[in-house]
Amino acid sequence: MGTEITLDVAGVSLTYSKNHRGVDHGSIFQEKDRKAIKSQQINYDCDIDESEDPTPLEMGFTRPLKSLATRLELLGFNLDRVQREYEKVVKDWIEEQQSFFDNDELVLDLMSFSEFCAFIHAHPLSDLDNTFISGFDEASTKKIVGRFDEINLERIPCYKSYDASAYSERGFFLDLVNILHPYSTLRLLSEVVANLDVSVEWQYGPLVEAGWSTEGEFVANAQRTETFLIATEGSSDVHILKHALELLEPDVIDFFRFIDVSESHPFSGTGNLVKFAEGLAKIDVQNQVLFVFDNDAEGLDAYNRLSRLALPVNMRGIMLPEIETFRQFPAEGPEGLRNSDINRRAAAIECYLDLEVGGYPPAKVRWSSYKKSLELYQGALEYKDSYSKEFLKQTPETLAQGGYNVSKIEAILGLLIAECTAIAACQNYPYLSQHR
């Protein structure tokens, strides 16, 4: 009979392979997700002796759906891409049906993408019966179809009433909606709050123990081609962003790489960073790269120069986000200390840290130079190194105590993840066979 390996959500398979690993799903998991999982392929009463440890048979990856959404986005599966994929499935299904019936005028009343999403929202997985039903008689079929018996299923693309292979109501529902890339299906399911605690599992133990594969084939974390090189102006930006990701986005930290600044920054300064970007673009580097500039006058000037370059789709540039609290920020210049808008003028990354810790004088920037090309003054935050050191001392435990304000650095991470998602969504990911 062989041994199957499946990618499951809420106990139902989205895709499977037999007698080989099949599609590599390691990228949606992290190493911490590797653990023993109760297996439906093990008869615990007959296959396991009392003295035998079932752990090798049970090994796999598992994590809740709620911690997968951002990982799926960084793999390119944001809602815009999912919508485009759904619309292509609709188009292809219409063309197939027109060809089958030899009728180019055939009109099908298929669900729009918004209707398809609403259908998924209306049926949380935990509400659906997952009791295994093995019969093929009319009564068994009626139980499997369950509440969907009263719905016009012909409006769902790819629905074939004669091709049902589900063994439960939940399985029947997932067969209906699993018409896209399996990661697209997971992304849509993650939009339903009631689904967020269900488990996504990829169990390899039975396959390895049966000799069809080796544990070394099952590697967690984003692959190198799926990671993003974050190129910054200076070393402090690297240290702050890396620490922020470790503290606030541990579920996706493996997607991000930084230039090695252990000794010195090889492309420090805005001018060098722009030249670095230009060089990468000219040699057609295939890495996914995000260039990050400060929200100050120097950063604005460099970002404008970068915007004039013909960057490939795998490269983007951003400035740190404008923050409302920066519009009235203490700044000192020739006219003394007064509140000023430091967005695009003096907001380096240290300004996004908690400026009320460490016992320093009230935070302020000092105007330093005038950029004639922009007609803007450049400024710098006083005691910025001290604010940086205070942030680098923070741990998950200290943040949990609520004594450090991370709202501004969270805004940076939100923008960084959104831009990296946009890069990934533009890449040409091949459609994975679902082996259904």
N, C-alpha and C positions, 0 to 999 in steps of 0.2 A: 504493500500500500504506500510506503514511503512516509516521509515526515514533512509536515507543513511548517512554515514560519509566516506569521501574519503581523500586520500593523493593526492594532485594535483600538477602538474608542468605546468606552462604556461596555466592554465585553463583546463587541461586535467587530468583525474584520472589515477593514476598508480595502486592503490589498493583501495578496498572499503569494508565496512561491512554494514549490515542493522540491525537496532534495537538493536545494542550493540556496544561498543567501538571498538571491534576488536583488531588488532595489535596496541600496544602502540608505537606511534611515538614521544613521548615527548623528547626522548634523542637527536633528531636532532635539537631541538629548545632550546632557552633560555627563561627565564621569560619575558625579554624585548620584545619578539616576540608575546606575547599575546595581541591581539587587535581585534577590530571590523572589519569584512571583509564583503563587499557586498556579499550576498548569492544568488546563483541560485535557492535555494530551497524556497526562499521567493518571493511571488507575492506582490511587494510593493504597487501596486494599489488596491489590494483586501484584503490582509492579515493584513495590518497595518493601524490602524485608525490614523487620524491626531494627536490625543493626545497621541498616544502610542509610546514609545521609542523602536526602533527595535534593540538596542544594544545587549540585551541578546541573541537574535536569531542570531546575526552576529558574536559572539565571536569565536575566533580560534587562531591559531598560523600561522604566515607568516614571511618569510624572503627571501631575494634574494638568488638564487642558488650559487652565488659567495662566500657567507659567509658560505656555507654548506660543501664545498669540504674538508676542514681540519677536520671538525667534523666527516664526513663520514670516513675519513682515521683513525681517532682515535677510531672509532667503528670497525675497521678492514677491511674496504672496500677500500684498496689501489688497484692500477691497477694490481699488480701481482695476488692478490686474485681474482679480477674480471676476469682476463684472465683464471685462473684455473676453475672458475665457468663456463665461456663460453665454454671452451673446454669440460667440463663434459656434458653440455647441448647438444653440438654437438654429443658427443659419445652416449648419451642416445637416441637422436633423430634418429641417424643412426640405432641403435639396434631396436628401435620401428618400423621403416620403414621396416627393414629386416624381422622382425617378422610378420608385417602386410602383406607383399607380399610373405612371406615364402621363402625368398631368401637370404641366408647368403652371397652371392656374390654381392648383390646390392651395387652399388657405387653411392654416392650422392656428387655432386659438391657444397659443402656448403662453405660459406664464412669463411676464416681464421679470427682469432681475429683481426689482423691488417686491413683486409678488412671490417670487421664489424665496427671498429672504424672509418675508412675512410668514410663509409656510413653515420654514425652519423654526422661526421664533415661536410659532403657535404650538410646537410639539417638542418640548424639552425632553431629552433622552430619559431622564429619571421618571417621567410620567408614563413611559411606554413599557409595556409588559415584555420582559426578556425571558419568559419561561420557554424552554425548548419544546417544540412540537414536532414530532417525527413523522406523523401521518401525512398521506397525500390525498385523503378523501375530502369530500366537500366540507365536512364539519371542521377538519383540521385547517384547511385553507382559510375558512372563515375566521378562525381564531388568529391565524397568522396575520391576515389582512387587518383584523380588528377594526378600529375606528376609521380607518382609511377606506372602508367599503362604501362610505357615503360621499366620498370626494371624487370629483371628475379627474382621475389620474391621467387621462389622455392629454391634459394640459401641461404635464411635466415632460420636458424633452427626454427622448430615449426610452420612454416607458413602453414595455412590451408585456402585456398581460400573460402571455404564454411562456415567458422566460423568467418567472419568479423562482428564486432559489433560497429564499429566507426560511428560517426556522423559528422565528418569533416576531411579534409585532414590532419590536425595536429594530430587529434585523430588516424587516420589510421596509420600514421608514428609511433606514440608511441606504438600502438598495435604491430607493426612489431618488434620494438627493446626492448620492455618491456618483455623480455623472461627470465630475470635473477631476482635475488632478487631486489626489487624496489630501494634499496639503491645503488646497483651496477649500475642500470640504471641511477640514479641521478649522480653517480660518473662519468660515461662516458659522460653524457650530460654536466657536468661541465668542461670538457676538451675543449669544444667549446667556444671560446671567446664571440661569438655573443649570447650565451645562458646565460651568467653570470648575466644579470640583470633581468631575468624572475623570477617570484615568485614561491616559494614552499609553499603550504598552507595545513593546517590540521584544518578544521573548525568543531567545536563540538557544536556550539550554537543550531542549529536545533535539534540535537539528545537530548541534555539536556532539552530544552524547551518542547520537545515532551514527556519527562518522561522516556526515555529509558536508561538514564545514569545520572550521577551527575557531576558537574564541578570538584569535588574533584578527579575524576578519571583521570583528564588531568593535569599532572604535567610535567613541563619543566625541562631541564638540564639532564646531564648524570646521570644514576643510579649509585648507589654505586659500584656495580659489574663492571661497565664500566669505573670507574675512575682509576687513577694511583697514587700510593704512591711514591713520590719522596724522596728518602733517601740520605741525604748529609753528608759531613764530619763535618760540624759545623753550628752554628746558623746563621752566616753571609751569608752563602750560601742560607739558607732558605729565609731570608729576601730579598736578592737580586733577587733570582729567582721568588719569589711570586710577587714582585713589577714589575719585567720585564714582567711577564705574564699579569698583570693588565694593563700595559701601551701598550704593543706591540701585545698581543694575547688575547684581551678581548672576542673574539668570541668562544674561547675554554677553557677559564680559569676554568670552572666548571669540567673539566676532571681531574684536578690535585689536589692532597692532599699532605700535608707535615706533617712531624713529629712535634708535638707541642713543640715549643721551647720558649714558653712564659716565663718560669722560667729558664730552662737550657736545654741543648741538652742531651738527655738520652744516645746517642751513639756517642758522639763527638770523633773526631780523626779517622784516617784511619783504625787503628787496630780494634777499636770497631765496625766500620761500617762493616768490613769484618766478624767479629764474629756475628753481627746482621744478615747479609745475610746468613751465614751458619746455624744459628738457625732457621730462617724462612724456609730455604730449608728442613731442617731435620723434621720439624713438618708439612710440606706439606701445608703451608698457600696458600689459593686460590687467595688472592689479587694479582692484577697486580702491580709489584714493579720494579722501576728503581733506581739502586744505582749509584750515581754520585760522581766521584772523580776528584780532581783538576788535572790540567795539569802540575804537578811538580813531583819531584823525589819520594816524599812520596806517591803521588797519583798513580804514575806508579807502585811502588812496591805493593801497596794494590790491584790495578787493576789486576796485574799479579796473585796475590794470589786468588783473586775472580774468575779469569778465570779457575783456576784449580778445582773449586768446580763444582759439578754436579747440576747446577741450573735447575729448571723446566722451561717450556716454558713461564710461566707467570712472570719470573724474568730475568732481564738483568742488566749488568753493563756497564757504559761508563766512559771515561775520557773526560774532557772538550776538545774541538777541538783544534788541532794545528793551529796556525795562522801565516801567512807569515810575518806579521810585528814583530812577536816575534823572528824571526831569527836574527835580528840585533837590540837588545834591550840593553840599557845601564845597565851594571851590575858592581858592585864594589866588589872587593875581595883583596887578598893579593898583587896582581899585579896592583892594582889601578883600575880606571874606564875605561872600554872598552866595545864595543858592543859585545854581545854574543847571542847565540841561547838559549832562556830560555824555549822553548818547552820541556816538560817532565822533567823540572828541577826547574822552579820557577814561573810558570804561574798559580797562584791561581785565583779564580773567580774575585777578584778585578782588576786584570790586564785587564779584558775584559770591564771595564768601561771606560768612557771618562777621560783620564789622563791629559787633558789639561784645566780642569776647576778647580775653587776654589782658584787660585792664589798661588799654591804650587810650590816648586822648580821643575825643570824638573824630570820627573818620572824615577826611577831606582830601580833595585832590588839589594839586598846585599846577597852575598853568605854566608851561615851560617854553614852548616855541610856537611860531605861527607858520601854518602851511599855506603859502600864497596860492597854490593851485586849487585849493579847496575853500580858501577864505575862512579857515577854521583854526582855532588854537588847539594845540595838543597839550594834554595834561597827564599827570601821573598821580596815583594814589600814594599818600604818605604811609610809611610803615607796612608797605605791601608784603615784604618778605616775612614780617612777623605774623600777618594774617594768614599767609600761606603755611607757616610752620604750625599755627594753631589748628588749621584744617587737617594737616597731615597727621596730627595726633589723634584725630577722631577715629572711633571704632564703632562697629554696629551697636555695641553696648552703650557707649556714650550718646549716640544718636537716639537710641531707644529711651533714654532718660529725658529727652526733649530740651536739652540745654543748648543745642546748636541749630541755627536756622539754615536749612538747606534749600529753601524755596528757589533762590536765584540760581544756584548750581544745578538744580533739577531742571530749570528752564533751558540751560545749555544742553544737558543730556537729552532732553526732549527734542530739541532742534537737531542735534547730532544724529539721533536715531532716525528721525523723520527723513533727513537728507540721505542717510545711508540706505534706508528703505527705498527711496526714490531711485538711487543708483541701481540697486539690486533688481527692482521691478523693470528696469529698462534692458536688463541683460536677456539674452535669448536662452532661457531654460527650456530644454526639451521636455515634451510631455512624457511622464513616466507611465509605462504600461501598468495597468491595475491588475493584470493577471486574473480577471474575474471569470 
